[in-house]
């Protein structure tokens, strides 16, 4: 087992990474204050792991809360199901909410924990690659709004993150690829050596090689922990973690939540960010193409939806959380391995990026 720490002073917390951790109660007990525990999961993950986690929590009064599965249910109505269950079972302020599932479950369970009786303890047990390398670490919680993704929520840090890498063995191939989008992101924004490592090991990652996956998770979590420790509330460097997300969130909102997986939209959105960085002269075309090829090898889409016009993108991006005083800030690459958040770019470059023929670019790479 590898243990990393998110350094936040008195609110610092561990990230435990290893195989078979779901069966180790000693990793959870230090972070459970009372006797009441609520495990929030969904209809896909619960049949696989909730009974096992309940057995690990022997001695506690465990309340299972099983929600419908999918990004389409990341809303107020589903959030209320968590509150209904907690109140019906008379859970008090010493209850601990455990999120067992992917990013949707982690975001909703964390938001519920932040709100219930003005804040109760919270533990993340992520079971997808995307949630293990990204959403379970850093305390971003929330739900979607019809006008924008993750627009309602709170910063609320967990007490601990428990990553059992064995849970990835049950992950569908599409979900695995979606998680690789966030892994690739770390190489692009802050660690070009990691980018090279990913190029050398992508086949092993897609083949679910446990040692290779563990290394990728450790390096991704270490990168995110360092950024969160330096900028918890995203007032500076943490915003660079959103490379490709402004374009990607526009895709998710336009297509309908759940039609494209988050990682799929981030991959296509990151290709747009690479293209814009190249148009600004910050990276060259060979570097842009290097990123595109890596997303392709991960089994991810690298072309935005055919029916999305520049006007569609601009409409959805106008309500992005990085809009400040009416100016849209974008995360772009100053160079490979170095991201920057900026609103200082010619608007015609953004427009050219939105109208670019990405299919022709991809066909050229394949040729």
C-alpha contacts under 8 A as a table, 3 or more apart, distances in Angstrom:
res1	aa1	res2	aa2	distance
1	X	16	X	6.79
1	X	17	X	5.61
1	X	18	X	4.56
1	X	19	X	7.38
2	X	16	X	5.93
2	X	17	X	5.14
2	X	18	X	6.41
2	X	218	X	7.74
3	X	14	X	6.40
3	X	15	X	5.50
3	X	16	X	4.56
3	X	17	X	6.19
4	X	14	X	5.68
4	X	15	X	5.04
4	X	16	X	6.63
4	X	221	X	7.86
4	X	222	X	6.83
5	X	12	X	6.81
5	X	13	X	5.70
5	X	14	X	4.49
5	X	15	X	5.97
5	X	225	X	7.00
6	X	12	X	5.44
6	X	13	X	5.49
6	X	14	X	6.35
6	X	15	X	7.52
6	X	138	X	7.98
6	X	225	X	4.93
6	X	226	X	7.04
6	X	228	X	7.19
6	X	229	X	5.95
7	X	11	X	7.70
7	X	12	X	4.79
7	X	13	X	7.08
7	X	225	X	7.40
7	X	226	X	7.72
7	X	229	X	5.04
8	X	11	X	5.15
8	X	12	X	4.37
8	X	13	X	7.72
8	X	229	X	5.70
9	X	12	X	5.42
11	X	157	X	7.86
11	X	159	X	7.83
12	X	159	X	8.00
13	X	158	X	7.39
13	X	159	X	5.71
13	X	160	X	5.32
13	X	161	X	7.76
14	X	159	X	7.76
14	X	160	X	5.28
14	X	161	X	6.31
15	X	160	X	6.19
15	X	161	X	4.67
15	X	162	X	6.05
15	X	163	X	7.29
16	X	160	X	7.99
16	X	161	X	6.22
16	X	162	X	5.01
16	X	163	X	5.89
17	X	21	X	7.75
17	X	162	X	6.50
17	X	163	X	4.80
17	X	164	X	6.24
17	X	165	X	7.05
17	X	214	X	7.53
17	X	217	X	7.98
17	X	218	X	7.25
18	X	21	X	6.16
18	X	163	X	6.46
18	X	164	X	5.40
18	X	165	X	5.70
18	X	166	X	7.93
18	X	214	X	7.23
19	X	164	X	5.13
19	X	165	X	5.05
19	X	166	X	5.24
20	X	23	X	6.00
20	X	24	X	7.61
20	X	164	X	5.74
20	X	165	X	7.41
20	X	166	X	6.29
21	X	24	X	5.34
21	X	27	X	7.85
21	X	162	X	7.11
21	X	163	X	7.08
21	X	164	X	5.09
22	X	25	X	7.71
22	X	52	X	7.39
22	X	53	X	6.12
22	X	56	X	7.20
22	X	162	X	7.79
22	X	164	X	6.21
23	X	52	X	7.30
23	X	53	X	7.00
23	X	56	X	5.59
24	X	27	X	5.91
24	X	28	X	7.59
24	X	56	X	6.62
25	X	28	X	5.34
25	X	29	X	6.11
25	X	56	X	5.37
25	X	57	X	6.35
26	X	29	X	5.39
26	X	30	X	7.18
27	X	30	X	6.96
27	X	162	X	7.85
28	X	31	X	5.71
28	X	32	X	6.80
28	X	160	X	7.99
29	X	32	X	5.33
30	X	33	X	7.61
31	X	121	X	7.93
31	X	123	X	7.76
31	X	159	X	6.11
31	X	160	X	7.05
32	X	35	X	7.68
32	X	37	X	7.90
32	X	95	X	7.85
32	X	96	X	6.09
32	X	121	X	7.44
33	X	94	X	6.15
33	X	95	X	7.42
33	X	96	X	7.42
34	X	37	X	7.91
34	X	94	X	5.03
34	X	95	X	5.90
34	X	96	X	7.41
35	X	59	X	7.79
35	X	60	X	4.99
35	X	61	X	5.85
35	X	94	X	7.72
35	X	95	X	7.04
36	X	60	X	6.03
36	X	61	X	4.91
36	X	62	X	6.23
36	X	63	X	7.72
36	X	91	X	6.71
36	X	92	X	7.96
36	X	94	X	7.13
36	X	95	X	4.77
36	X	96	X	6.47
37	X	60	X	6.65
37	X	61	X	6.05
37	X	62	X	4.86
37	X	63	X	6.13
37	X	95	X	5.56
37	X	96	X	4.84
37	X	97	X	5.95
37	X	98	X	7.24
38	X	62	X	5.72
38	X	63	X	4.56
38	X	64	X	5.87
38	X	65	X	6.88
38	X	86	X	7.62
38	X	95	X	7.30
38	X	96	X	6.24
38	X	97	X	4.85
38	X	98	X	6.07
39	X	50	X	7.64
39	X	62	X	7.08
39	X	63	X	6.13
39	X	64	X	4.95
39	X	65	X	5.95
39	X	97	X	6.06
39	X	98	X	4.77
39	X	99	X	6.11
39	X	100	X	6.60
40	X	64	X	6.29
40	X	65	X	4.76
40	X	66	X	6.02
40	X	67	X	7.45
40	X	82	X	7.66
40	X	97	X	7.10
40	X	98	X	6.04
40	X	99	X	5.09
40	X	100	X	5.94
40	X	105	X	7.05
40	X	109	X	6.32
41	X	45	X	6.44
41	X	46	X	5.64
41	X	50	X	7.62
41	X	64	X	7.65
41	X	65	X	6.23
41	X	66	X	4.97
41	X	67	X	6.16
41	X	99	X	6.33
41	X	100	X	4.96
41	X	101	X	5.64
41	X	105	X	6.24
42	X	45	X	5.55
42	X	46	X	5.63
42	X	65	X	7.89
42	X	66	X	4.77
42	X	67	X	4.44
42	X	68	X	5.46
42	X	69	X	5.28
42	X	101	X	6.92
42	X	105	X	7.17
43	X	46	X	5.65
43	X	47	X	6.98
43	X	66	X	6.02
43	X	67	X	6.10
43	X	68	X	5.51
43	X	69	X	5.71
44	X	47	X	6.44
44	X	48	X	7.44
44	X	69	X	6.42
45	X	48	X	5.34
45	X	49	X	6.27
45	X	50	X	7.46
45	X	100	X	7.51
45	X	101	X	6.03
45	X	127	X	7.96
46	X	49	X	5.45
46	X	50	X	4.76
46	X	51	X	7.64
46	X	66	X	6.83
46	X	100	X	7.81
47	X	50	X	6.36
47	X	51	X	7.46
48	X	51	X	7.68
49	X	52	X	5.22
49	X	53	X	6.20
50	X	53	X	5.14
50	X	54	X	6.02
50	X	64	X	7.66
50	X	100	X	7.65
51	X	54	X	5.01
51	X	55	X	6.23
52	X	55	X	5.19
52	X	56	X	6.41
53	X	56	X	4.96
53	X	57	X	6.31
54	X	57	X	5.00
54	X	58	X	6.59
54	X	62	X	6.70
55	X	58	X	5.28
57	X	60	X	5.91
57	X	62	X	7.55
63	X	89	X	7.87
65	X	82	X	6.74
65	X	85	X	6.94
67	X	78	X	7.11
67	X	81	X	7.68
68	X	73	X	6.73
68	X	78	X	7.99
69	X	73	X	6.96
70	X	73	X	5.72
70	X	74	X	7.33
70	X	104	X	7.25
70	X	258	X	6.21
71	X	74	X	5.33
71	X	104	X	6.29
71	X	257	X	5.42
71	X	258	X	4.73
72	X	75	X	7.57
72	X	256	X	7.64
72	X	257	X	4.99
72	X	258	X	5.52
73	X	77	X	7.85
73	X	78	X	6.07
74	X	78	X	6.57
74	X	79	X	7.45
74	X	104	X	6.39
74	X	108	X	6.94
74	X	143	X	5.26
74	X	144	X	5.87
75	X	78	X	5.62
75	X	79	X	6.22
75	X	143	X	5.27
75	X	144	X	5.64
75	X	145	X	6.96
76	X	79	X	4.97
76	X	80	X	6.16
76	X	143	X	7.18
77	X	80	X	5.31
77	X	81	X	6.94
78	X	81	X	5.24
78	X	82	X	7.25
79	X	82	X	5.51
79	X	83	X	6.93
79	X	108	X	6.42
79	X	112	X	6.88
80	X	83	X	5.05
80	X	84	X	5.98
81	X	84	X	5.00
81	X	85	X	6.19
82	X	85	X	5.27
82	X	86	X	6.24
82	X	109	X	7.70
82	X	112	X	6.96
83	X	86	X	5.12
83	X	87	X	6.03
83	X	112	X	7.11
83	X	116	X	7.14
84	X	87	X	5.35
84	X	88	X	5.96
85	X	88	X	5.16
85	X	89	X	6.12
86	X	89	X	5.32
86	X	90	X	6.10
86	X	91	X	5.32
87	X	90	X	4.80
87	X	91	X	6.06
88	X	91	X	7.88
91	X	94	X	7.83
91	X	95	X	6.01
92	X	95	X	5.68
92	X	117	X	7.72
93	X	117	X	6.27
93	X	119	X	7.55
93	X	120	X	5.82
94	X	120	X	6.57
94	X	121	X	7.32
95	X	120	X	6.33
95	X	121	X	6.67
96	X	120	X	6.27
96	X	121	X	4.67
96	X	122	X	5.51
96	X	123	X	7.41
97	X	109	X	6.96
97	X	110	X	7.80
97	X	113	X	6.28
97	X	120	X	7.34
97	X	121	X	6.20
97	X	122	X	4.76
97	X	123	X	6.36
98	X	109	X	7.31
98	X	122	X	5.77
98	X	123	X	4.74
98	X	124	X	5.90
98	X	125	X	6.90
99	X	105	X	6.12
99	X	106	X	5.19
99	X	109	X	5.64
99	X	110	X	7.33
99	X	122	X	7.69
99	X	123	X	6.32
99	X	124	X	5.03
99	X	125	X	5.65
99	X	126	X	7.15
100	X	105	X	6.91
100	X	106	X	7.21
100	X	124	X	6.83
100	X	125	X	4.94
100	X	126	X	5.82
100	X	127	X	6.83
101	X	104	X	7.71
101	X	105	X	5.56
101	X	106	X	6.70
101	X	125	X	6.76
101	X	126	X	5.13
101	X	127	X	4.96
101	X	128	X	6.87
102	X	105	X	5.56
102	X	106	X	6.20
102	X	126	X	5.52
102	X	127	X	5.59
102	X	128	X	5.14
102	X	130	X	7.29
102	X	131	X	5.25
103	X	106	X	4.98
103	X	107	X	5.96
103	X	126	X	7.47
103	X	128	X	7.69
103	X	130	X	7.00
103	X	131	X	4.84
103	X	135	X	5.65
103	X	136	X	6.99
104	X	107	X	5.26
104	X	108	X	6.19
105	X	108	X	5.23
105	X	109	X	5.80
106	X	109	X	5.31
106	X	110	X	5.83
106	X	124	X	6.59
106	X	126	X	7.24
106	X	131	X	7.72
106	X	135	X	7.27
106	X	136	X	6.36
106	X	141	X	7.29
107	X	110	X	5.26
107	X	111	X	6.12
107	X	135	X	7.52
107	X	140	X	6.89
107	X	141	X	4.21
107	X	142	X	5.20
107	X	143	X	6.95
108	X	111	X	5.06
108	X	112	X	6.07
108	X	141	X	6.41
108	X	142	X	5.72
108	X	143	X	6.33
109	X	112	X	5.02
109	X	113	X	6.11
109	X	141	X	7.89
110	X	113	X	5.00
110	X	114	X	6.15
110	X	122	X	6.60
110	X	139	X	7.76
110	X	140	X	7.98
110	X	141	X	5.37
110	X	142	X	7.43
110	X	156	X	6.80
110	X	158	X	7.60
111	X	114	X	5.01
111	X	115	X	6.31
111	X	141	X	4.97
111	X	142	X	5.26
111	X	143	X	7.87
111	X	153	X	6.24
111	X	154	X	6.43
111	X	156	X	7.37
112	X	115	X	5.18
112	X	116	X	5.80
113	X	116	X	5.37
113	X	119	X	5.58
113	X	120	X	5.25
113	X	121	X	6.67
113	X	122	X	6.22
114	X	118	X	6.33
114	X	119	X	4.38
114	X	120	X	6.44
114	X	154	X	7.24
114	X	156	X	6.04
115	X	118	X	4.86
115	X	119	X	5.31
115	X	120	X	7.89
116	X	119	X	5.39
116	X	120	X	6.50
117	X	120	X	7.04
121	X	158	X	7.18
121	X	159	X	6.67
122	X	157	X	7.74
122	X	158	X	4.93
122	X	159	X	5.76
122	X	160	X	7.68
123	X	158	X	5.15
123	X	159	X	5.49
123	X	160	X	5.24
123	X	161	X	6.05
123	X	162	X	7.82
124	X	136	X	5.98
124	X	158	X	6.47
124	X	160	X	6.39
124	X	161	X	4.71
124	X	162	X	6.26
125	X	136	X	7.74
125	X	161	X	5.98
125	X	162	X	4.95
125	X	163	X	6.02
125	X	164	X	7.80
126	X	129	X	7.98
126	X	131	X	5.53
126	X	132	X	5.39
126	X	136	X	6.41
126	X	161	X	7.78
126	X	162	X	7.10
126	X	163	X	6.04
126	X	164	X	7.81
127	X	131	X	6.94
127	X	132	X	6.82
127	X	163	X	7.31
127	X	164	X	7.25
127	X	165	X	7.87
127	X	167	X	5.55
127	X	168	X	6.60
128	X	131	X	5.36
128	X	132	X	6.09
128	X	167	X	7.38
128	X	168	X	6.22
128	X	171	X	6.74
128	X	175	X	7.29
128	X	176	X	7.35
128	X	179	X	7.27
129	X	132	X	5.01
129	X	133	X	6.17
129	X	168	X	6.81
129	X	175	X	7.62
129	X	176	X	6.10
129	X	178	X	7.93
129	X	179	X	4.76
129	X	180	X	7.29
129	X	217	X	7.93
130	X	133	X	5.50
130	X	134	X	5.85
130	X	135	X	6.95
130	X	175	X	7.92
130	X	176	X	7.63
130	X	178	X	6.60
130	X	179	X	3.69
130	X	180	X	7.05
130	X	181	X	7.98
130	X	182	X	6.50
130	X	183	X	7.98
130	X	263	X	7.39
131	X	134	X	5.23
131	X	135	X	4.69
131	X	136	X	5.30
131	X	179	X	7.46
132	X	135	X	6.89
132	X	136	X	5.94
132	X	137	X	7.72
132	X	163	X	6.35
132	X	217	X	6.96
132	X	221	X	7.86
133	X	136	X	7.30
133	X	137	X	7.50
133	X	179	X	7.59
133	X	182	X	7.14
133	X	183	X	6.79
133	X	217	X	5.55
133	X	220	X	5.57
133	X	221	X	5.49
134	X	137	X	5.86
134	X	182	X	6.83
134	X	220	X	7.66
134	X	221	X	7.14
134	X	224	X	7.29
135	X	138	X	7.15
135	X	139	X	7.96
135	X	140	X	7.16
136	X	139	X	7.24
136	X	161	X	6.92
137	X	140	X	7.93
137	X	161	X	7.24
137	X	221	X	7.36
137	X	224	X	7.24
137	X	225	X	7.12
138	X	157	X	6.34
138	X	224	X	7.54
138	X	225	X	7.15
138	X	228	X	5.84
138	X	232	X	7.16
139	X	155	X	5.19
139	X	156	X	4.63
139	X	157	X	3.98
139	X	158	X	6.38
140	X	153	X	7.60
140	X	154	X	6.36
140	X	155	X	4.87
140	X	156	X	6.33
140	X	157	X	7.47
141	X	153	X	5.44
141	X	154	X	5.44
141	X	155	X	6.10
141	X	156	X	6.62
142	X	150	X	5.68
142	X	151	X	7.38
142	X	152	X	5.50
142	X	153	X	3.63
142	X	154	X	6.17
143	X	149	X	7.37
143	X	150	X	5.10
143	X	151	X	6.87
143	X	152	X	5.57
143	X	153	X	6.16
144	X	148	X	6.35
144	X	149	X	4.57
144	X	150	X	4.50
144	X	151	X	5.90
144	X	152	X	6.49
145	X	148	X	5.19
145	X	149	X	6.00
145	X	150	X	6.93
145	X	151	X	6.15
145	X	152	X	7.02
146	X	149	X	7.61
146	X	253	X	7.30
147	X	253	X	7.04
147	X	316	X	7.40
147	X	319	X	7.57
148	X	151	X	5.82
148	X	249	X	7.56
148	X	250	X	7.80
148	X	253	X	6.08
148	X	316	X	7.04
148	X	319	X	6.57
148	X	320	X	7.10
149	X	249	X	6.23
149	X	252	X	7.64
149	X	253	X	6.52
150	X	153	X	6.75
151	X	321	X	7.25
155	X	233	X	7.14
158	X	161	X	7.01
164	X	167	X	5.88
165	X	168	X	5.79
165	X	210	X	7.36
165	X	213	X	7.73
165	X	214	X	6.79
166	X	169	X	5.78
166	X	210	X	7.78
167	X	170	X	6.03
167	X	171	X	7.30
168	X	171	X	5.02
168	X	176	X	7.89
168	X	208	X	7.67
169	X	208	X	7.09
171	X	175	X	6.33
171	X	176	X	6.33
172	X	175	X	5.37
172	X	176	X	6.36
173	X	176	X	5.04
173	X	177	X	6.28
173	X	206	X	7.88
174	X	177	X	5.21
174	X	178	X	6.27
174	X	299	X	7.83
175	X	178	X	4.95
175	X	179	X	6.37
175	X	261	X	7.80
176	X	179	X	5.22
176	X	180	X	6.43
176	X	206	X	7.35
177	X	180	X	5.00
177	X	181	X	6.70
177	X	206	X	7.50
177	X	263	X	7.51
177	X	264	X	7.87
177	X	298	X	5.66
177	X	299	X	5.81
177	X	300	X	6.24
178	X	181	X	5.46
178	X	182	X	7.52
178	X	261	X	6.70
178	X	262	X	6.87
178	X	263	X	3.98
178	X	264	X	5.45
178	X	300	X	7.04
179	X	182	X	5.61
179	X	183	X	6.68
179	X	263	X	5.93
180	X	183	X	4.82
180	X	184	X	6.07
180	X	263	X	7.52
180	X	298	X	6.55
181	X	184	X	5.28
181	X	185	X	6.31
181	X	263	X	5.34
181	X	264	X	7.12
181	X	266	X	6.73
181	X	267	X	5.62
181	X	295	X	6.89
181	X	298	X	7.65
181	X	300	X	7.55
182	X	185	X	4.92
182	X	186	X	6.84
182	X	263	X	6.67
182	X	266	X	7.76
183	X	186	X	5.62
183	X	187	X	7.21
183	X	216	X	7.15
183	X	217	X	7.81
183	X	220	X	6.14
184	X	187	X	5.36
184	X	188	X	6.48
184	X	195	X	6.75
184	X	198	X	7.37
184	X	294	X	7.83
184	X	295	X	7.65
185	X	188	X	5.11
185	X	189	X	6.19
185	X	241	X	7.63
185	X	243	X	6.94
186	X	189	X	5.36
186	X	190	X	5.91
186	X	191	X	6.44
186	X	194	X	7.81
186	X	195	X	7.96
186	X	220	X	6.39
186	X	223	X	7.03
186	X	241	X	7.61
187	X	190	X	5.76
187	X	191	X	4.48
187	X	192	X	5.19
187	X	193	X	7.17
187	X	194	X	5.12
187	X	195	X	4.44
187	X	337	X	6.08
188	X	191	X	6.47
188	X	192	X	6.29
188	X	195	X	6.63
188	X	291	X	7.82
188	X	333	X	7.74
188	X	336	X	5.71
188	X	337	X	4.69
188	X	338	X	6.95
188	X	339	X	7.54
189	X	192	X	7.93
189	X	240	X	6.97
189	X	241	X	7.40
189	X	243	X	7.46
189	X	333	X	6.99
189	X	336	X	7.00
189	X	337	X	4.62
189	X	338	X	4.81
189	X	339	X	4.71
190	X	223	X	7.93
190	X	337	X	4.36
190	X	338	X	5.17
190	X	339	X	6.92
191	X	194	X	5.32
191	X	195	X	6.62
191	X	337	X	4.92
191	X	338	X	7.70
192	X	195	X	4.82
192	X	196	X	6.44
192	X	336	X	6.31
192	X	337	X	4.63
193	X	196	X	5.11
193	X	197	X	6.30
194	X	197	X	4.85
194	X	198	X	6.13
195	X	198	X	5.10
195	X	199	X	6.37
196	X	199	X	5.09
196	X	200	X	6.40
197	X	200	X	5.11
197	X	201	X	6.14
198	X	201	X	5.02
198	X	202	X	5.43
199	X	202	X	5.67
199	X	294	X	6.64
200	X	203	X	7.95
201	X	204	X	5.33
201	X	205	X	6.31
201	X	212	X	7.37
202	X	205	X	5.04
202	X	206	X	6.24
202	X	297	X	7.09
202	X	298	X	6.77
203	X	206	X	5.23
203	X	207	X	6.06
204	X	207	X	4.85
204	X	208	X	6.34
204	X	209	X	5.43
204	X	212	X	6.59
205	X	208	X	5.22
205	X	209	X	5.89
205	X	212	X	6.13
205	X	213	X	5.72
206	X	209	X	7.72
206	X	298	X	7.15
208	X	212	X	7.88
208	X	213	X	6.72
209	X	212	X	5.49
209	X	213	X	6.11
210	X	213	X	5.12
210	X	214	X	6.02
211	X	214	X	5.15
211	X	215	X	6.31
212	X	215	X	5.17
212	X	216	X	6.31
213	X	216	X	5.08
213	X	217	X	6.13
214	X	217	X	5.10
214	X	218	X	6.06
215	X	218	X	5.12
215	X	219	X	6.17
216	X	219	X	5.32
216	X	220	X	6.05
217	X	220	X	5.13
217	X	221	X	5.97
218	X	221	X	5.24
218	X	222	X	5.98
219	X	222	X	5.09
219	X	223	X	6.19
220	X	223	X	5.19
220	X	224	X	6.28
221	X	224	X	5.07
221	X	225	X	5.86
222	X	225	X	5.11
222	X	226	X	6.19
223	X	226	X	5.36
223	X	227	X	6.44
224	X	227	X	5.11
224	X	228	X	6.05
224	X	241	X	7.96
225	X	228	X	5.16
225	X	229	X	5.94
226	X	229	X	5.17
226	X	230	X	6.34
227	X	230	X	5.19
227	X	231	X	6.10
227	X	232	X	7.77
227	X	237	X	6.81
227	X	238	X	5.65
228	X	231	X	5.03
228	X	232	X	4.72
228	X	233	X	7.96
228	X	238	X	6.35
229	X	232	X	5.98
230	X	237	X	7.72
230	X	238	X	7.87
231	X	234	X	5.60
231	X	235	X	6.52
231	X	236	X	6.39
231	X	237	X	6.38
231	X	238	X	5.67
232	X	235	X	7.87
232	X	238	X	7.30
233	X	238	X	7.75
234	X	237	X	6.86
234	X	238	X	4.82
234	X	239	X	5.49
235	X	238	X	7.06
235	X	239	X	7.23
236	X	239	X	6.05
237	X	240	X	5.72
237	X	241	X	7.99
238	X	241	X	5.70
238	X	242	X	7.98
239	X	242	X	5.61
239	X	331	X	7.45
239	X	341	X	6.87
240	X	243	X	5.86
240	X	331	X	5.82
240	X	339	X	5.94
240	X	340	X	6.27
240	X	341	X	6.23
242	X	245	X	5.02
242	X	246	X	7.23
242	X	331	X	6.53
243	X	246	X	7.59
243	X	266	X	7.98
243	X	270	X	6.17
243	X	273	X	7.24
243	X	330	X	7.91
243	X	331	X	5.06
243	X	332	X	6.60
243	X	339	X	7.71
244	X	247	X	5.69
244	X	248	X	5.88
244	X	266	X	5.34
244	X	267	X	6.98
244	X	268	X	7.55
244	X	269	X	4.34
244	X	270	X	3.71
244	X	271	X	7.27
244	X	272	X	7.13
244	X	273	X	5.77
244	X	331	X	7.04
245	X	248	X	4.58
245	X	249	X	5.57
245	X	265	X	7.79
245	X	266	X	5.42
245	X	269	X	6.24
245	X	270	X	7.21
246	X	249	X	5.35
246	X	250	X	6.41
246	X	269	X	7.24
246	X	317	X	6.40
246	X	320	X	6.64
246	X	330	X	7.07
247	X	250	X	5.25
247	X	251	X	6.55
247	X	265	X	7.89
247	X	266	X	7.48
247	X	268	X	7.96
247	X	269	X	4.62
247	X	270	X	7.52
247	X	272	X	7.24
247	X	273	X	7.88
247	X	313	X	7.12
247	X	317	X	7.15
248	X	251	X	5.07
248	X	252	X	6.39
248	X	262	X	7.59
248	X	265	X	4.46
248	X	266	X	4.62
248	X	267	X	7.48
248	X	268	X	6.69
248	X	269	X	4.45
248	X	270	X	7.54
249	X	252	X	5.01
249	X	253	X	6.07
249	X	262	X	7.90
249	X	265	X	6.96
249	X	266	X	7.50
249	X	317	X	7.91
250	X	253	X	5.21
250	X	254	X	6.01
250	X	312	X	7.94
250	X	313	X	5.82
250	X	316	X	5.13
250	X	317	X	5.95
251	X	254	X	5.22
251	X	255	X	5.94
251	X	260	X	7.85
251	X	265	X	6.16
251	X	304	X	7.38
251	X	305	X	7.41
251	X	308	X	7.91
251	X	313	X	7.51
252	X	255	X	5.35
252	X	256	X	5.82
252	X	257	X	5.50
252	X	258	X	7.32
252	X	259	X	7.33
252	X	260	X	6.18
252	X	261	X	7.79
252	X	262	X	7.18
252	X	265	X	6.49
253	X	256	X	5.31
253	X	257	X	6.06
253	X	316	X	7.20
254	X	308	X	7.88
254	X	312	X	7.43
254	X	316	X	7.46
255	X	259	X	6.25
255	X	260	X	7.21
256	X	259	X	5.83
256	X	260	X	7.89
257	X	260	X	7.13
258	X	261	X	5.70
258	X	262	X	7.79
260	X	264	X	6.11
260	X	265	X	6.16
261	X	264	X	5.17
261	X	265	X	6.37
262	X	265	X	5.26
262	X	266	X	6.14
263	X	266	X	4.91
263	X	267	X	6.08
264	X	267	X	5.15
264	X	268	X	6.49
264	X	300	X	5.87
264	X	301	X	6.02
265	X	268	X	5.30
265	X	269	X	5.92
265	X	301	X	7.78
265	X	304	X	7.90
266	X	269	X	4.84
266	X	270	X	5.82
267	X	270	X	5.10
267	X	271	X	6.37
267	X	295	X	6.60
267	X	300	X	6.51
267	X	301	X	6.49
267	X	302	X	6.06
268	X	271	X	5.18
268	X	272	X	6.56
268	X	300	X	7.92
268	X	301	X	5.83
268	X	302	X	4.33
268	X	303	X	5.35
268	X	304	X	5.60
269	X	272	X	5.06
269	X	273	X	6.39
269	X	302	X	7.89
269	X	304	X	7.27
270	X	273	X	4.82
270	X	274	X	6.08
271	X	274	X	4.94
271	X	275	X	6.12
271	X	288	X	7.82
271	X	291	X	7.43
271	X	292	X	6.20
271	X	302	X	6.17
271	X	303	X	7.64
272	X	275	X	4.99
272	X	276	X	6.18
272	X	353	X	6.64
272	X	354	X	7.69
273	X	276	X	5.08
273	X	277	X	6.07
273	X	331	X	7.33
273	X	332	X	5.69
273	X	333	X	7.61
274	X	277	X	5.05
274	X	278	X	6.18
274	X	283	X	7.97
274	X	288	X	5.48
274	X	291	X	7.60
274	X	332	X	7.05
274	X	333	X	6.95
275	X	278	X	5.11
275	X	279	X	6.21
275	X	288	X	6.53
275	X	353	X	6.54
276	X	279	X	4.96
276	X	280	X	6.24
276	X	332	X	7.48
276	X	349	X	6.85
276	X	350	X	6.75
276	X	353	X	5.64
277	X	280	X	5.15
277	X	281	X	6.45
277	X	282	X	5.47
277	X	283	X	5.98
277	X	332	X	5.83
277	X	333	X	5.74
277	X	334	X	7.09
278	X	281	X	4.99
278	X	282	X	5.72
278	X	283	X	4.86
278	X	284	X	5.47
278	X	285	X	6.20
278	X	288	X	6.66
279	X	282	X	7.65
279	X	349	X	6.80
279	X	353	X	7.91
280	X	283	X	7.86
280	X	345	X	7.96
280	X	349	X	7.29
281	X	284	X	6.59
282	X	333	X	6.87
282	X	334	X	5.14
282	X	335	X	5.97
283	X	287	X	6.16
283	X	288	X	6.82
283	X	333	X	7.17
283	X	334	X	6.81
283	X	335	X	5.48
283	X	336	X	7.08
284	X	287	X	5.38
284	X	288	X	6.35
285	X	288	X	4.91
285	X	289	X	6.03
286	X	289	X	5.07
286	X	290	X	6.10
287	X	290	X	4.95
287	X	291	X	6.57
287	X	336	X	7.22
288	X	291	X	5.43
288	X	292	X	6.48
289	X	292	X	4.93
289	X	293	X	6.06
289	X	365	X	7.51
290	X	293	X	5.31
290	X	294	X	6.42
291	X	294	X	5.24
291	X	295	X	6.49
292	X	295	X	5.29
292	X	296	X	6.28
292	X	302	X	6.74
293	X	296	X	4.96
293	X	297	X	6.16
293	X	365	X	7.96
294	X	297	X	5.06
294	X	298	X	6.29
295	X	298	X	5.02
295	X	299	X	6.62
295	X	300	X	5.52
295	X	301	X	7.44
295	X	302	X	6.89
296	X	299	X	5.20
296	X	300	X	5.41
296	X	301	X	6.86
296	X	302	X	6.83
297	X	300	X	7.44
301	X	304	X	7.81
302	X	358	X	7.95
302	X	362	X	7.84
303	X	358	X	5.73
303	X	359	X	6.40
303	X	362	X	7.98
304	X	308	X	7.32
304	X	358	X	7.71
305	X	308	X	5.55
308	X	311	X	7.98
308	X	312	X	5.85
308	X	313	X	7.01
309	X	312	X	5.11
309	X	313	X	6.57
309	X	354	X	7.68
309	X	355	X	7.61
310	X	313	X	5.13
310	X	314	X	6.17
310	X	351	X	7.16
310	X	354	X	5.26
310	X	355	X	6.29
311	X	314	X	5.12
311	X	315	X	6.00
312	X	315	X	5.20
312	X	316	X	6.39
313	X	316	X	5.42
313	X	317	X	5.92
313	X	354	X	7.64
314	X	317	X	5.02
314	X	318	X	5.97
315	X	318	X	5.43
315	X	319	X	7.63
316	X	319	X	5.93
316	X	320	X	7.14
317	X	320	X	5.04
317	X	328	X	7.64
318	X	323	X	6.85
318	X	326	X	7.97
318	X	328	X	7.04
319	X	323	X	6.90
320	X	323	X	5.69
320	X	328	X	7.80
321	X	324	X	7.93
322	X	328	X	6.31
322	X	329	X	5.55
322	X	330	X	7.44
323	X	326	X	5.86
323	X	327	X	5.33
323	X	328	X	4.42
323	X	329	X	5.92
324	X	327	X	5.31
324	X	328	X	6.61
324	X	329	X	7.42
327	X	343	X	6.57
328	X	343	X	5.94
329	X	341	X	6.30
329	X	342	X	5.07
329	X	343	X	4.35
330	X	341	X	5.55
330	X	342	X	5.52
330	X	343	X	6.32
331	X	339	X	6.58
331	X	340	X	5.60
331	X	341	X	4.48
331	X	342	X	6.57
332	X	339	X	5.62
332	X	340	X	5.53
332	X	341	X	6.49
332	X	342	X	7.64
333	X	336	X	6.37
333	X	337	X	7.58
333	X	338	X	5.86
333	X	339	X	4.39
333	X	340	X	6.07
334	X	338	X	5.79
334	X	339	X	5.70
334	X	340	X	6.25
335	X	338	X	5.30
335	X	339	X	7.10
336	X	339	X	7.81
342	X	345	X	7.42
345	X	349	X	7.18
345	X	350	X	7.72
346	X	349	X	5.41
346	X	350	X	6.97
347	X	350	X	5.16
347	X	351	X	6.25
348	X	351	X	4.88
348	X	352	X	5.99
349	X	352	X	5.00
349	X	353	X	6.14
350	X	353	X	5.04
350	X	354	X	6.29
351	X	354	X	5.11
351	X	355	X	6.39
352	X	355	X	5.26
352	X	356	X	5.98
353	X	356	X	5.19
357	X	360	X	5.55
357	X	361	X	6.63
358	X	361	X	4.93
358	X	362	X	6.16
359	X	362	X	5.12
359	X	363	X	6.07
360	X	363	X	5.06
360	X	364	X	6.12
361	X	364	X	5.10
361	X	365	X	6.40
362	X	365	X	5.05
362	X	366	X	6.27
363	X	366	X	5.09
363	X	367	X	6.11
364	X	367	X	5.02
